[in-house]
Amino acid sequence: MRHTPGPWQVQITGGEVECVSGAEPGLWAVVNGPDYETRAANARLIAAAPDLAWALERMLREHDALQMASGSTEDRWEAATYARVTLAKARGE
């Protein structure tokens, strides 16, 4: 998956909320929303996205290893199916 590498951090200056890349200084995104609480919540979600993607990928590796060991071809966990759909969405597939 191509994206600016994490960690991303939330930075608040005045009323402006930004997500700033710790890995590539100078890269940032201004987060908009109807109010401060919404902007801050959106920024926290954006900042967590690289870690969430990493966690989903690792969870699927574990799931698929269990699946292969049992000889099954179906997702054992409903969350695994949803994780596959979510990662594909993030990749633009």
N, C-alpha and C positions, 0 to 999 in steps of 0.2 A: 504494500500500500504506500503511495506517495503522499506525504504531507510533511509540513515542517516538523522536525523532530521535537519531542518534549525534552525536558519538562516545560510546560507552559505555566505562567503565573498570572494571576489577576493583579492588575495595577489600577488604583483609583486615584485620579488627580482632579480635585474639584468635583464636578458632577459627571466627569467623563470616566467611563469604565473601559479598560483595554485588557486584552490578553497579550502577554509579552512572552516571546520564546527565550528560554534560558540557554538553549543550545546554539541559537543563531541570533546573537544580540542585534537589535535594530529591527527585527521582524515583529510585527504586532498587528492586531486587529482591534478596531474600535467596535464596541458592542452597543447596539442601540436597543431601545425598548421604551415603553410608555412611562416608566418610572424607575427610580434608582434600584429598588428591590428586584425588579424584573431584569434590569441590566446586569446587576451583580450575580443573580442566579444563572442567567445565560452565560456569563463569563466563567463562572465556576464549572459549568457543564462543558464548555469549550476547552477549558484548561485541563479537565480530566479526560477528554476524549482519547489522547494517545495511550494513556494508561488503561482505559476501558477496552480499547481495541486489543492491546497486548494481552489483557486478562482473558478476553473472549477467545483469542487465538490459542492461548495455552490451555484453556478449558476444553476446546475442541480437540486438541492433541490428546489430552487424557481420555476424553470420550471415545475418540476414534481408536485408541489403543485398546480400550476395554471392548469396543465393538468388534475389532479384529480378533481379539483373543477368544471371544465367544462365538465367532463365525456368523454374527448377525449382519444384516445389510441395512437395517433400519436404525434411525436415531433412537437411542435408549432413553434420552431425556428430552422432554418437550423443549427445554431451554436450548438444547443443541441445535434444533431446527431453527429456532428464532435467532440464535447467534449467527448461524450461517447466512440467514436473510439480512441481518443487520450489518454484518461485515461486507456483504456484497453491495449493499446500499451505500456504505461508506466508500467503497472502491468505485462507485459509479457504474456498477454492472447491472 
